[in-house]
Amino acid sequence: IDDDNNGYIDDYYGVNIVSGTGNGDDDNGHGTHVAGIIAARNNNLGTVGIAYNVQIMPVKAAMASGYLNQSDIARAILYAHQHGAQVINMSFGGTACSIAVQDALAMAYADCVLVASAGNDYAENPGQIYYPAAYETVLAVGALNKDGKEPAEFAQRGPWVDLFAPGEEI
């Protein structure tokens, strides 16, 4: 039941913005991989997330194909913000700008750190700017190579990229 009257049934463990359900399960493993990098608890086998004491709020904005509509992205940002997210990670991107996404980011920026992937197709599109990473309120993160010294070959780069972090063989 929708016992909190927010329009989603049983969204205690996450939400799927696309289907309008309380199921934030990941269709292709990308969100799960990113969540593990962020929040995996120490398993005493050498794996631990960078912030292993945080709580994750799965908010699925992508279709099963991986395609994202700008309206779904905006709704996902607003959902996370309205439900207390302190950091909103957006490990997706594209070349489209959207007023709806900009407005949602502006609202969330007052209370949240906004982080997004700078993009991963530099070899095919050098110099291409990706959104939401390129918005001024968003921290744009590019991928470093496995040695951690240079951007990975696939990593977008440019003055709009704020920082680089490990991104190859992680």
DSSP file with accessible surface (Angstrom, degrees, kcal/mol):
  #  RESIDUE AA STRUCTURE BP1 BP2  ACC     N-H-->O    O-->H-N    N-H-->O    O-->H-N    TCO  KAPPA ALPHA  PHI   PSI    X-CA   Y-CA   Z-CA
    1    1 A I              0   0  136      0, 0.0     2,-1.6     0, 0.0     9,-1.3   0.000 360.0 360.0 360.0 158.4    0.0    0.0    0.0
    2    2 A D    >   +     0   0   42      7,-0.2     3,-1.3     1,-0.2     5,-0.1  -0.584 360.0 162.0 -89.5  72.2    1.0    3.6   -0.4
    3    3 A D  T 3  S+     0   0  116     -2,-1.6    -1,-0.2     1,-0.3     6,-0.1   0.607  71.4  50.1 -75.4  -9.3    1.0    4.2    3.3
    4    4 A D  T 3  S-     0   0   77      4,-0.3    -1,-0.3    -3,-0.2    -2,-0.1   0.356 103.7-130.1-105.7   4.0    3.1    7.4    3.0
    5    5 A N    <   +     0   0  142     -3,-1.3    -2,-0.1     1,-0.1     4,-0.1   0.826  67.8 127.5  54.5  41.4    0.9    8.9    0.3
    6    6 A N  S    S-     0   0   42      2,-0.3    -1,-0.1     0, 0.0     3,-0.1   0.319  83.8-101.7-107.3   7.2    3.7    9.8   -2.0
    7    7 A G  S    S+     0   0   57      1,-0.2     2,-0.4    -5,-0.1    -5,-0.0   0.409  93.2  98.1  93.0  -3.0    2.3    8.0   -5.1
    8    8 A Y    >   -     0   0   33     13,-0.1     3,-0.6    -7,-0.0     2,-0.4  -0.978  67.5-134.4-123.8 130.6    4.4    4.9   -4.9
    9    9 A I  T 3  S-     0   0  101     -2,-0.4    13,-0.7    11,-0.4    -7,-0.2  -0.660  83.6 -11.8 -83.2 128.0    3.4    1.6   -3.4
   10   10 A D  T 3  S+     0   0  100     -9,-1.3     3,-0.5    -2,-0.4    -1,-0.2   0.906  75.5 158.2  51.6  56.5    6.0    0.0   -1.1
   11   11 A D    X   +     0   0   12     -3,-0.6     3,-1.3     1,-0.2    -1,-0.1   0.141  32.4 116.5 -96.3  25.8    8.9    2.3   -2.0
   12   12 A Y  T 3  S+     0   0  195      1,-0.3    -1,-0.2    10,-0.1     3,-0.1   0.860  84.5  35.7 -60.6 -36.7   10.8    1.6    1.2
   13   13 A Y  T 3  S-     0   0  187     -3,-0.5    -1,-0.3     1,-0.4     2,-0.2   0.238 132.6 -58.4-103.3  12.7   13.7   -0.1   -0.7
   14   14 A G    <   -     0   0    2     -3,-1.3    -1,-0.4    43,-0.1     2,-0.3  -0.734  50.1-107.3 136.0 176.2   13.6    2.2   -3.7
   15   15 A V  E     -a   59   0A   0     43,-2.0    45,-3.0    -2,-0.2     2,-0.7  -0.991   6.5-142.5-144.8 146.8   11.4    3.5   -6.5
   16   16 A N  E  >> -aB  60  21A  17      5,-3.1     4,-1.7    -2,-0.3     5,-1.1  -0.940  14.2-171.3-109.2 105.1   11.1    3.0  -10.3
   17   17 A I  T  45S+     0   0    1     43,-2.7    44,-0.2    -2,-0.7    -1,-0.1   0.863  82.9  55.2 -64.7 -35.9   10.2    6.4  -11.7
   18   18 A V  T  45S+     0   0   56     42,-0.7    -1,-0.2     1,-0.2    43,-0.1   0.945 119.5  28.6 -66.1 -48.3    9.5    4.9  -15.2
   19   19 A S  T  45S-     0   0   66      4,-0.1    -1,-0.2     2,-0.1    -2,-0.2   0.615 102.3-125.8 -90.3 -13.3    7.0    2.3  -14.1
   20   20 A G  T  <5 +     0   0   36     -4,-1.7   -11,-0.4     1,-0.3     2,-0.2   0.778  67.0 126.4  74.3  27.3    5.7    4.2  -11.0
   21   21 A T  B   <S-B   16   0A  60     -5,-1.1    -5,-3.1     2,-0.2     2,-1.0  -0.708  73.9-111.1-114.8 167.5    6.3    1.3   -8.7
   22   22 A G  S    S+     0   0   21    -13,-0.7     2,-0.4    -7,-0.2    -9,-0.3  -0.346  84.9 102.9 -90.2  52.2    8.2    0.8   -5.5
   23   23 A N        +     0   0   75     -2,-1.0    -8,-0.2    37,-0.1    -2,-0.2  -0.855  39.5 175.7-138.9 101.6   10.9   -1.3   -7.1
   24   24 A G        +     0   0   14     -2,-0.4    -9,-0.1   -11,-0.2    35,-0.1   0.168  29.4 149.9 -90.5  17.9   14.3    0.3   -7.8
   25   25 A D        -     0   0  113      1,-0.1     2,-0.4   -11,-0.1    -2,-0.1  -0.207  48.1-118.4 -57.5 145.1   15.8   -2.9   -9.0
   26   26 A D        -     0   0   51      1,-0.1    -1,-0.1     3,-0.0    38,-0.0  -0.669  17.0-160.7 -89.5 128.6   18.5   -2.5  -11.7
   27   27 A D  S    S+     0   0   85     -2,-0.4    -1,-0.1     1,-0.1    37,-0.1   0.766  88.0  22.2 -80.2 -28.9   18.0   -4.1  -15.1
   28   28 A N  S    S-     0   0  100     38,-0.0    -1,-0.1     0, 0.0    -2,-0.0   0.373 102.3-109.7-127.0   5.8   21.6   -4.2  -16.3
   29   29 A G  S  > S+     0   0   35      1,-0.0     4,-2.5     4,-0.0     5,-0.2   0.287  86.4 109.9  89.8 -11.4   23.8   -4.0  -13.3
   30   30 A H  H  > S+     0   0   87      2,-0.2     4,-2.6     1,-0.2     5,-0.2   0.959  81.4  43.3 -66.0 -49.3   25.2   -0.5  -13.7
   31   31 A G  H  > S+     0   0   36      1,-0.2     4,-2.8     2,-0.2    -1,-0.2   0.896 114.8  51.0 -62.7 -38.5   23.4    1.0  -10.8
   32   32 A T  H  > S+     0   0   92      2,-0.2     4,-2.3     1,-0.2    -1,-0.2   0.922 109.9  50.2 -64.5 -41.5   24.2   -2.0   -8.6
   33   33 A H  H  X S+     0   0   94     -4,-2.5     4,-2.1     2,-0.2    -2,-0.2   0.944 112.9  45.7 -61.4 -47.1   27.9   -1.7   -9.6
   34   34 A V  H  X S+     0   0   22     -4,-2.6     4,-2.1     1,-0.2    -2,-0.2   0.918 111.4  52.1 -64.3 -43.0   28.0    2.0   -8.8
   35   35 A A  H  X S+     0   0   30     -4,-2.8     4,-3.5     1,-0.2     5,-0.3   0.899 109.1  51.4 -60.8 -38.5   26.2    1.5   -5.5
   36   36 A G  H  X S+     0   0   33     -4,-2.3     4,-1.9     2,-0.2    -1,-0.2   0.897 107.1  52.1 -65.4 -40.4   28.7   -1.2   -4.5
   37   37 A I  H  < S+     0   0   60     -4,-2.1    13,-2.6     1,-0.2    14,-0.2   0.906 119.0  38.3 -61.0 -37.9   31.6    1.1   -5.3
   38   38 A I  H  < S+     0   0   43     -4,-2.1    13,-2.9    11,-0.3    -2,-0.2   0.947 134.5  11.5 -77.8 -49.6   30.0    3.7   -3.0
   39   39 A A  H  < S+     0   0   16     -4,-3.5    -3,-0.2    -5,-0.2    -2,-0.2   0.316  73.9 140.8-125.5  11.1   28.6    1.7   -0.2
   40   40 A A     <  -     0   0   28     -4,-1.9     9,-3.4    -5,-0.3    12,-0.1  -0.330  50.1-127.3 -60.7 129.3   29.8   -2.0   -0.1
   41   41 A R        -     0   0  157      7,-0.2     2,-0.2     1,-0.1     6,-0.1  -0.448  37.2 -84.5 -73.2 153.0   30.4   -3.1    3.5
   42   42 A N        -     0   0   89      1,-0.2     6,-0.2    -2,-0.1    -1,-0.1  -0.398  41.5-174.3 -61.0 121.4   33.8   -4.6    4.3
   43   43 A N        -     0   0   72      4,-1.7    -1,-0.2    -2,-0.2     5,-0.1   0.284  40.8-119.6-101.3   8.9   33.6   -8.3    3.4
   44   44 A N  S    S+     0   0  143      3,-0.3    -2,-0.1     1,-0.1     4,-0.1   0.677  97.5  92.8  59.8  19.0   37.0   -9.1    4.8
   45   45 A L  S    S-     0   0  150      2,-0.3    -1,-0.1     0, 0.0     3,-0.1   0.190 114.7 -83.6-119.8   9.7   38.1  -10.2    1.3
   46   46 A G  S    S+     0   0   75      1,-0.3     2,-0.5     0, 0.0    -4,-0.1   0.496  95.2 114.3 102.6   4.9   39.5   -6.9    0.1
   47   47 A T        +     0   0   77     -6,-0.1    -4,-1.7     2,-0.0     2,-0.3  -0.939  27.8 146.2-113.5 129.6   36.3   -5.2   -1.0
   48   48 A V        -     0   0   71     -2,-0.5    -7,-0.2    -6,-0.2    -8,-0.1  -0.958  41.9-117.2-156.5 140.9   34.9   -2.1    0.6
   49   49 A G    >   -     0   0    4     -9,-3.4     3,-0.9    -2,-0.3   -11,-0.3  -0.346  29.2-113.2 -74.2 163.2   33.0    0.9   -0.7
   50   50 A I  T 3  S+     0   0  143    -13,-2.6   -12,-0.2     1,-0.3   -11,-0.2   0.730 117.4  23.3 -70.7 -19.8   34.4    4.4   -0.5
   51   51 A A  T >  S+     0   0   38    -13,-2.9     3,-2.1   -14,-0.2    -1,-0.3  -0.470  76.3 168.1-140.3  63.5   31.7    5.3    2.0
   52   52 A Y  T <  S+     0   0  108     -3,-0.9   -13,-0.1     1,-0.3    -2,-0.1   0.553  70.0  59.7 -67.3  -5.3   30.7    2.0    3.4
   53   53 A N  T 3  S+     0   0  123     -4,-0.1    -1,-0.3   -12,-0.1     2,-0.1   0.355  85.2 102.4-101.1   6.3   28.6    3.4    6.3
   54   54 A V    <   -     0   0   62     -3,-2.1     2,-0.4   -16,-0.2    -3,-0.0  -0.414  69.0-123.7 -86.1 164.4   26.1    5.3    4.0
   55   55 A Q        -     0   0  192     -2,-0.1     2,-0.4     2,-0.0    -2,-0.1  -0.883  21.3-141.1-104.4 142.1   22.6    4.4    3.1
   56   56 A I        -     0   0   78     -2,-0.4   -21,-0.0   -17,-0.1    29,-0.0  -0.841   7.3-160.7-104.2 138.1   21.6    4.0   -0.6
   57   57 A M        -     0   0   70     -2,-0.4     2,-0.4     2,-0.1   -43,-0.1  -0.892  18.0-145.8-115.2  96.2   18.3    5.1   -1.9
   58   58 A P        +     0   0   48      0, 0.0   -43,-2.0     0, 0.0     2,-0.5  -0.497  22.7 175.4 -66.9 121.0   17.7    3.3   -5.3
   59   59 A V  E     -a   15   0A  40     -2,-0.4     2,-0.6   -45,-0.2   -43,-0.2  -0.938  15.2-156.7-128.4 105.6   15.9    5.6   -7.7
   60   60 A K  E     +a   16   0A  31    -45,-3.0   -43,-2.7    -2,-0.5   -42,-0.7  -0.748  26.7 159.1 -90.2 120.0   15.5    4.1  -11.1
   61   61 A A        +     0   0   10     -2,-0.6     8,-0.5   -44,-0.2     2,-0.3   0.439  49.8  88.5-114.3  -6.6   15.0    6.6  -13.9
   62   62 A A  B    S-C   68   0B  25      6,-0.1     6,-0.2    10,-0.1   -44,-0.2  -0.691  73.7-122.4 -98.0 148.4   16.1    4.5  -16.8
   63   63 A M    >   -     0   0   64      4,-3.0     3,-2.3    -2,-0.3   -36,-0.1  -0.326  42.1 -95.8 -72.0 167.7   14.1    2.1  -19.0
   64   64 A A  T 3  S+     0   0   69      1,-0.3    -1,-0.1     2,-0.1    -2,-0.0   0.832 127.4  59.9 -56.8 -30.0   15.2   -1.5  -19.2
   65   65 A S  T 3  S-     0   0   97      2,-0.1    -1,-0.3     1,-0.1     3,-0.1   0.636 119.5-111.2 -71.9 -14.9   17.1   -0.6  -22.4
   66   66 A G  S <  S+     0   0   29     -3,-2.3     2,-0.2     1,-0.4    -2,-0.1   0.298  74.5 136.1  98.0  -9.5   19.1    2.0  -20.5
   67   67 A Y        -     0   0  139     -5,-0.1    -4,-3.0     1,-0.0     2,-0.4  -0.507  38.9-156.4 -72.6 141.3   17.4    4.9  -22.2
   68   68 A L  B     -C   62   0B  35     -6,-0.2     2,-0.3    -2,-0.2    -6,-0.1  -0.977   7.4-144.7-122.3 133.3   16.4    7.8  -20.0
   69   69 A N     >  -     0   0   52     -8,-0.5     4,-2.2    -2,-0.4     3,-0.3  -0.735  21.7-127.8 -87.5 143.0   13.8   10.4  -20.7
   70   70 A Q  H  > S+     0   0   60     -2,-0.3     4,-2.5     1,-0.2     5,-0.2   0.879 110.3  55.3 -58.4 -37.7   14.5   13.9  -19.4
   71   71 A S  H  > S+     0   0   67      1,-0.2     4,-2.3     2,-0.2    -1,-0.2   0.890 107.7  48.9 -65.0 -36.9   11.2   14.1  -17.6
   72   72 A D  H  > S+     0   0   11     -3,-0.3     4,-2.4     2,-0.2    -1,-0.2   0.888 109.6  52.2 -69.1 -38.1   12.1   10.8  -15.7
   73   73 A I  H  X S+     0   0    8     -4,-2.2     4,-2.5     2,-0.2    -2,-0.2   0.949 110.6  48.0 -61.0 -47.7   15.5   12.2  -14.8
   74   74 A A  H  X S+     0   0    9     -4,-2.5     4,-2.3     1,-0.2    -2,-0.2   0.928 112.7  48.1 -59.5 -45.5   13.9   15.4  -13.4
   75   75 A R  H  X S+     0   0  111     -4,-2.3     4,-2.5     1,-0.2    -1,-0.2   0.883 110.9  51.7 -64.4 -36.9   11.3   13.4  -11.4
   76   76 A A  H  X S+     0   0   12     -4,-2.4     4,-2.5     2,-0.2     5,-0.2   0.913 109.4  49.3 -66.5 -42.6   14.0   11.1  -10.0
   77   77 A I  H  X S+     0   0    5     -4,-2.5     4,-2.6     2,-0.2    -2,-0.2   0.942 113.3  46.9 -60.7 -46.4   16.1   14.0   -8.9
   78   78 A L  H  X S+     0   0   47     -4,-2.3     4,-3.0     2,-0.2    -2,-0.2   0.903 110.8  52.1 -64.9 -39.6   13.0   15.6   -7.2
   79   79 A Y  H  X S+     0   0   15     -4,-2.5     4,-1.5     2,-0.2    -1,-0.2   0.954 111.8  45.9 -60.6 -49.6   12.1   12.2   -5.5
   80   80 A A  H  <>S+     0   0    8     -4,-2.5     5,-2.6     1,-0.2     3,-0.3   0.933 115.4  46.9 -60.0 -45.6   15.6   11.8   -4.1
   81   81 A H  H ><5S+     0   0   32     -4,-2.6     3,-1.6     1,-0.2    -2,-0.2   0.944 112.2  49.0 -62.0 -47.0   15.7   15.4   -2.9
   82   82 A Q  H 3<5S+     0   0  129     -4,-3.0    -1,-0.2     1,-0.3    -2,-0.2   0.728 109.4  54.2 -68.5 -18.8   12.2   15.2   -1.3
   83   83 A H  T 3<5S-     0   0   71     -4,-1.5    -1,-0.3    -3,-0.3    -2,-0.2   0.142 125.8 -93.3-105.1  18.5   13.1   12.0    0.4
   84   84 A G  T < 5 +     0   0   55     -3,-1.6    -3,-0.2     1,-0.2    -2,-0.1   0.587  60.6 166.1  92.6  12.8   16.2   13.3    2.2
   85   85 A A      < -     0   0   18     -5,-2.6    -1,-0.2    -6,-0.2     3,-0.1  -0.374  17.8-171.4 -60.9 136.9   19.1   12.4   -0.1
   86   86 A Q  S    S+     0   0  158      1,-0.3    27,-2.6    26,-0.1     2,-0.4   0.671  78.3  29.9 -98.9 -25.1   22.2   14.3    0.8
   87   87 A V  E     -d  113   0C  87     25,-0.2     2,-0.6    -7,-0.1    -1,-0.3  -0.999  68.7-160.3-132.1 133.9   24.1   13.2   -2.3
   88   88 A I  E     -d  114   0C  14     25,-2.8    27,-2.7    -2,-0.4     2,-0.5  -0.969   9.7-160.7-116.8 114.9   22.5   12.5   -5.6
   89   89 A N  E     -d  115   0C  67     -2,-0.6     2,-0.6    25,-0.2    27,-0.2  -0.848   8.4-174.8 -96.9 127.4   24.7   10.3   -7.9
   90   90 A M  E     +d  116   0C   4     25,-2.9    27,-1.8    -2,-0.5     2,-1.3  -0.835   4.8 178.6-122.9  89.6   23.9   10.4  -11.6
   91   91 A S        +     0   0   31     -2,-0.6     2,-0.3    25,-0.2    25,-0.1  -0.333  59.0  73.9 -91.2  54.5   26.1    7.9  -13.4
   92   92 A F        +     0   0   50     -2,-1.3    25,-0.4    25,-0.1     2,-0.3  -0.916  54.5 168.4-148.9 171.2   24.5    8.5  -16.8
   93   93 A G        +     0   0   42     -2,-0.3     2,-0.3    39,-0.1   -25,-0.1  -0.966  10.2 177.8-179.0 167.0   24.7   11.3  -19.3
   94   94 A G  B     -H  131   0D  25     37,-2.0    37,-3.5    -2,-0.3    -2,-0.0  -0.943  44.9 -95.6-164.7-177.0   23.9   12.5  -22.8
   95   95 A T  S    S+     0   0   84     -2,-0.3     2,-0.3    35,-0.2    34,-0.1   0.540  84.8 104.4 -92.6  -5.4   24.2   15.6  -25.0
   96   96 A A        -     0   0   48     35,-0.2     2,-0.3     2,-0.0    -2,-0.2  -0.582  56.4-151.6 -83.5 135.2   20.6   16.9  -24.4
   97   97 A C        -     0   0   70     -2,-0.3     2,-0.4    33,-0.0     3,-0.1  -0.758  14.2-167.0 -94.7 151.2   20.0   19.9  -22.1
   98   98 A S     >  -     0   0   18     -2,-0.3     4,-2.6     1,-0.1     5,-0.2  -0.978  26.2-153.6-145.3 128.6   16.6   20.0  -20.4
   99   99 A I  H  > S+     0   0  125     -2,-0.4     4,-2.9     2,-0.2     5,-0.2   0.899 102.2  55.4 -64.9 -37.7   14.9   22.9  -18.5
  100  100 A A  H  > S+     0   0   49      2,-0.2     4,-2.2     1,-0.2    -1,-0.2   0.926 110.8  43.9 -61.9 -43.3   13.0   20.3  -16.4
  101  101 A V  H  > S+     0   0    2      2,-0.2     4,-2.9     1,-0.2     5,-0.2   0.927 112.9  51.9 -68.0 -42.3   16.3   18.7  -15.3
  102  102 A Q  H  X S+     0   0   82     -4,-2.6     4,-2.5     1,-0.2    -2,-0.2   0.921 110.9  48.1 -58.9 -43.2   17.9   22.1  -14.7
  103  103 A D  H  X S+     0   0  102     -4,-2.9     4,-2.1     2,-0.2    -1,-0.2   0.914 112.3  48.5 -64.6 -42.7   15.0   23.1  -12.6
  104  104 A A  H  X S+     0   0    3     -4,-2.2     4,-2.5    -5,-0.2    -2,-0.2   0.921 112.6  48.6 -64.0 -42.1   15.1   19.9  -10.6
  105  105 A L  H  X S+     0   0    1     -4,-2.9     4,-2.7     1,-0.2    -2,-0.2   0.905 108.9  53.3 -64.7 -40.0   18.8   20.2  -10.1
  106  106 A A  H  X S+     0   0   60     -4,-2.5     4,-0.7    -5,-0.2    -1,-0.2   0.909 111.2  46.7 -62.2 -39.2   18.5   23.8   -8.9
  107  107 A M  H >< S+     0   0  104     -4,-2.1     3,-0.7     1,-0.2     4,-0.3   0.939 116.3  43.5 -67.6 -45.8   15.9   22.8   -6.3
  108  108 A A  H >X S+     0   0    0     -4,-2.5     4,-2.0     1,-0.2     3,-1.9   0.828  99.0  73.3 -70.1 -30.4   18.0   19.8   -5.1
  109  109 A Y  H 3< S+     0   0  136     -4,-2.7    -1,-0.2     1,-0.3    -2,-0.2   0.801  84.6  67.1 -58.1 -27.9   21.3   21.9   -5.1
  110  110 A A  T << S+     0   0   81     -3,-0.7    -1,-0.3    -4,-0.7    -2,-0.2   0.818 122.2  13.8 -62.0 -29.3   20.1   23.8   -2.0
  111  111 A D  T <4 S+     0   0  111     -3,-1.9     2,-0.3    -4,-0.3    -2,-0.2   0.456 119.5  62.5-125.0  -8.5   20.4   20.6    0.1
  112  112 A C     <  -     0   0    8     -4,-2.0     2,-0.5   -25,-0.0   -25,-0.2  -0.920  68.2-126.4-127.8 151.7   22.3   18.0   -1.9
  113  113 A V  E     -d   87   0C  81    -27,-2.6   -25,-2.8    -2,-0.3     2,-0.5  -0.844  33.8-149.8 -88.1 126.7   25.7   17.4   -3.4
  114  114 A L  E     +d   88   0C   4     -2,-0.5    25,-3.4    23,-0.5     2,-0.4  -0.901  18.6 178.9-106.9 124.7   25.1   16.6   -7.1
  115  115 A V  E     +de  89 139C  25    -27,-2.7   -25,-2.9    -2,-0.5     2,-0.3  -0.972   2.0 172.2-128.8 137.7   27.5   14.2   -8.8
  116  116 A A  E     -de  90 140C   2     23,-2.5    25,-2.6    -2,-0.4   -25,-0.2  -0.994  37.2 -99.4-146.0 153.4   27.5   12.9  -12.4
  117  117 A S  E     - e   0 141C  28    -27,-1.8    16,-0.4   -25,-0.4    25,-0.2  -0.469  23.4-143.2 -66.6 135.5   29.6   11.0  -14.8
  118  118 A A        -     0   0    0     23,-2.7    12,-0.3     1,-0.2    24,-0.2   0.665  57.6 -92.0 -75.1 -16.2   31.5   13.2  -17.3
  119  119 A G        -     0   0    6     22,-0.4    37,-2.0     1,-0.1    24,-0.3  -0.283  22.0-126.3 118.0 157.9   30.9   10.6  -20.0
  120  120 A N  S    S+     0   0   91     35,-0.2    35,-0.2     1,-0.1     3,-0.1  -0.041  81.6  78.7-133.9  33.4   32.7    7.6  -21.5
  121  121 A D    >>  +     0   0   39      4,-0.1     4,-2.5     1,-0.1     3,-0.5  -0.095  40.9 135.2-135.2  46.0   33.1    8.0  -25.2
  122  122 A Y  T 34 S+     0   0   73     32,-2.5    32,-0.2     1,-0.2    33,-0.1   0.878  71.4  60.1 -58.8 -39.8   36.0   10.4  -25.7
  123  123 A A  T 34 S+     0   0   73      1,-0.2    -1,-0.2    30,-0.2    31,-0.1   0.893 116.3  32.4 -58.7 -39.9   37.6    8.2  -28.4
  124  124 A E  T <4 S+     0   0  138     -3,-0.5    -1,-0.2     1,-0.2    -2,-0.2   0.776 135.9  24.1 -86.1 -29.7   34.4    8.6  -30.6
  125  125 A N  S >< S-     0   0   65     -4,-2.5     3,-2.0     3,-0.1    -1,-0.2  -0.482  74.6-171.9-137.5  64.7   33.5   12.1  -29.5
  126  126 A P  T 3  S+     0   0   83      0, 0.0     3,-0.1     0, 0.0    30,-0.1  -0.337  77.4  15.6 -61.7 136.5   36.4   14.1  -28.2
  127  127 A G  T 3  S+     0   0   53      1,-0.3     2,-0.1    30,-0.3    -5,-0.1   0.386  87.4 146.4  83.9  -4.8   35.4   17.4  -26.6
  128  128 A Q    <   -     0   0   68     -3,-2.0     2,-0.4    -6,-0.1    -1,-0.3  -0.449  42.9-137.5 -66.7 135.2   31.7   16.4  -26.4
  129  129 A I        -     0   0   63     -2,-0.1     2,-0.4    -3,-0.1   -10,-0.1  -0.798  17.9-154.3 -95.6 136.9   30.0   17.9  -23.3
  130  130 A Y     >  -     0   0   22     -2,-0.4     4,-1.9   -12,-0.3   -35,-0.2  -0.894  14.1-110.1-117.2 144.2   27.7   15.7  -21.4
  131  131 A Y  B  4 S+H   94   0D  60    -37,-3.5   -37,-2.0    -2,-0.4   -35,-0.2  -0.864  90.6  22.5-115.0 144.7   24.7   16.5  -19.2
  132  132 A P  T >4 S+     0   0    4      0, 0.0     3,-1.7     0, 0.0    -1,-0.2  -0.995 122.4  59.5 -84.9  -2.6   23.8   16.5  -16.3
  133  133 A A  T 34 S+     0   0    1    -16,-0.4    -2,-0.2     1,-0.3     7,-0.2   0.841 101.0  56.2 -57.1 -34.7   27.6   16.6  -15.5
  134  134 A A  T 3< S+     0   0   25     -4,-1.9    -1,-0.3     5,-0.1    -3,-0.1   0.597  79.3 108.6 -80.2  -8.2   28.1   19.9  -17.4
  135  135 A Y  S X  S-     0   0   23     -3,-1.7     3,-2.0     1,-0.1     5,-0.1  -0.443  78.8-122.7 -67.2 143.4   25.5   21.8  -15.4
  136  136 A E  T 3  S+     0   0  197      1,-0.3    -1,-0.1    -2,-0.1    -3,-0.0   0.799 108.8  54.2 -60.2 -30.5   27.2   24.3  -13.1
  137  137 A T  T 3  S+     0   0   43      2,-0.1   -23,-0.5   -24,-0.0     2,-0.4   0.516  96.4  84.5 -83.1  -2.9   25.6   22.9   -9.9
  138  138 A V  S <  S-     0   0    4     -3,-2.0     2,-0.7    -6,-0.2   -23,-0.2  -0.840  76.8-130.5-108.6 136.6   26.8   19.3  -10.7
  139  139 A L  E     -e  115   0C  63    -25,-3.4   -23,-2.5    -2,-0.4     2,-0.5  -0.751  27.1-148.5 -81.7 111.0   30.2   17.9   -9.8
  140  140 A A  E     -e  116   0C   0     -2,-0.7    23,-1.8    20,-0.3    22,-1.3  -0.754  13.2-164.7 -88.9 122.9   31.4   16.3  -13.1
  141  141 A V  E     -ef 117 163C  33    -25,-2.6   -23,-2.7    -2,-0.5   -22,-0.4  -0.932   3.4-167.1-116.0 122.9   33.6   13.2  -12.5
  142  142 A G  E     - f   0 164C   4     21,-2.7    23,-2.4    -2,-0.5     2,-0.4  -0.592  26.9-103.4 -99.8 166.3   35.8   11.7  -15.2
  143  143 A A  E     - f   0 165C  11    -24,-0.3     9,-2.8    21,-0.2     2,-0.2  -0.751  24.4-146.7 -96.7 134.8   37.5    8.3  -15.1
  144  144 A L  E     -Gf 151 166C  31     21,-3.0    23,-1.3    -2,-0.4    24,-0.5  -0.620  27.7-105.2 -88.3 157.3   41.2    7.7  -14.5
  145  145 A N    >   -     0   0   32      5,-3.4     3,-1.8    -2,-0.2    23,-0.2  -0.136  44.3 -88.7 -73.2 176.2   43.1    4.9  -16.1
  146  146 A K  T 3  S+     0   0  127      1,-0.3    -1,-0.1     2,-0.1    -2,-0.0   0.748 129.3  55.0 -63.8 -21.6   44.2    1.8  -14.1
  147  147 A D  T 3  S-     0   0  112      3,-0.1    -1,-0.3     1,-0.0    -2,-0.0   0.602 104.5-132.1 -83.9 -12.3   47.4    3.5  -13.1
  148  148 A G  S <  S+     0   0   40     -3,-1.8    -2,-0.1     2,-0.2    16,-0.1   0.683  82.2  96.6  73.1  19.0   45.5    6.5  -11.7
  149  149 A K  S    S+     0   0  171      1,-0.2    -1,-0.1     2,-0.0    -3,-0.1   0.674  81.3  27.6-112.7 -23.6   47.7    9.0  -13.4
  150  150 A E  S    S-     0   0  119     -5,-0.0    -5,-3.4     0, 0.0    -2,-0.2  -0.946  91.1 -86.4-135.4 157.1   45.9    9.9  -16.6
  151  151 A P  B     -G  144   0C  35      0, 0.0    -7,-0.3     0, 0.0     6,-0.1  -0.349  55.7-101.6 -59.1 143.9   42.3   10.1  -17.8
  152  152 A A    >   -     0   0    0     -9,-2.8     3,-1.5     1,-0.1    -9,-0.1  -0.314  33.3-109.4 -61.6 152.9   41.2    6.7  -19.2
  153  153 A E  T 3  S+     0   0  165      1,-0.3   -30,-0.2    -3,-0.1    -1,-0.1   0.840 120.1  45.6 -55.6 -34.0   41.2    6.6  -23.0
  154  154 A F  T 3  S+     0   0   65    -32,-0.2   -32,-2.5   -33,-0.1    -1,-0.3   0.592  89.4 111.6 -85.4 -11.1   37.4    6.5  -23.0
  155  155 A A    <   -     0   0    0     -3,-1.5   -35,-0.2   -12,-0.2   -13,-0.1  -0.474  66.9-126.6 -77.3 128.7   36.9    9.4  -20.4
  156  156 A Q        -     0   0    0    -37,-2.0     2,-0.3    -2,-0.3   -13,-0.2  -0.356  34.2-176.6 -62.0 150.6   35.5   12.7  -21.5
  157  157 A R        +     0   0   70    -29,-0.1   -30,-0.3   -15,-0.1     3,-0.1  -0.963  20.0 111.8-148.2 161.5   37.7   15.6  -20.5
  158  158 A G  S >  S-     0   0   33     -2,-0.3     3,-2.0     3,-0.1   -30,-0.0  -0.838  77.5 -64.5 151.9 173.6   37.6   19.4  -20.7
  159  159 A P  T 3  S+     0   0  139      0, 0.0    -1,-0.1     0, 0.0     0, 0.0   0.704 125.3  62.7 -63.8 -17.8   37.3   22.5  -18.5
  160  160 A W  T 3  S+     0   0   38     -3,-0.1     2,-0.5   -42,-0.0   -20,-0.3   0.613  81.3  94.4 -83.1 -10.1   33.8   21.4  -17.4
  161  161 A V    <   -     0   0   16     -3,-2.0   -20,-0.1     1,-0.2    -3,-0.1  -0.721  58.7-167.0 -84.7 124.5   35.1   18.2  -15.8
  162  162 A D        -     0   0   91    -22,-1.3     2,-0.3    -2,-0.5   -21,-0.2   0.830  59.2 -13.0 -83.9 -36.6   35.7   18.9  -12.1
  163  163 A L  E     -f  141   0C  71    -23,-1.8   -21,-2.7     2,-0.0     2,-0.4  -0.984  55.8-127.1-160.1 164.2   37.7   15.9  -11.1
  164  164 A F  E     +f  142   0C  65     -2,-0.3   -21,-0.2   -23,-0.2   -23,-0.0  -0.937  24.1 179.4-119.6 145.5   38.9   12.5  -12.0
  165  165 A A  E     -f  143   0C  33    -23,-2.4   -21,-3.0    -2,-0.4   -17,-0.1  -0.905  47.3 -64.3-137.9 162.2   38.5    9.3  -10.0
  166  166 A P  E     +f  144   0C  93      0, 0.0   -21,-0.1     0, 0.0   -20,-0.1  -0.242  60.9 153.7 -50.0 132.1   39.5    5.6  -10.5
  167  167 A G        +     0   0   24    -23,-1.3     2,-0.4   -22,-0.2     3,-0.2   0.390  41.8  77.8-145.4   0.1   37.5    4.3  -13.4
  168  168 A E  S    S-     0   0   55    -24,-0.5    -1,-0.2   -23,-0.2   -24,-0.0  -0.962 104.7  -4.1-120.4 133.7   39.3    1.5  -15.1
  169  169 A E              0   0  159     -2,-0.4    -1,-0.2     1,-0.2   -24,-0.0   0.883 360.0 360.0  56.0  47.3   39.4   -2.1  -13.8
  170  170 A I              0   0  102     -3,-0.2    -1,-0.2    -4,-0.0  -133,-0.1  -0.768 360.0 360.0-110.2 360.0   37.5   -1.3  -10.6
